[in-house]
Amino acid sequence: MATTKQLLLLRHAKSSWDDPDLIDFDRPLSGRGVKAAPLAGRELARQGWLPDLA
């Protein structure tokens, strides 16, 4: 029997728009994003969401 998978869609943390010429992949997180990202990660782990790297 196949294992059921779940997909979690999560928006990225707040990014900085100080340099409008940067493409999205190069845009750093803002101070707010730097603070929020670890909090989001800890909450997801607390709820049992762990990455499947296979």
Secondary structure, 3 states (H helix, E strand, C coil): CCCCCCCCCCCCCCECCCCCCCCHHHCCECHHHHHHHHHHHHHHHHCCCCCCCC
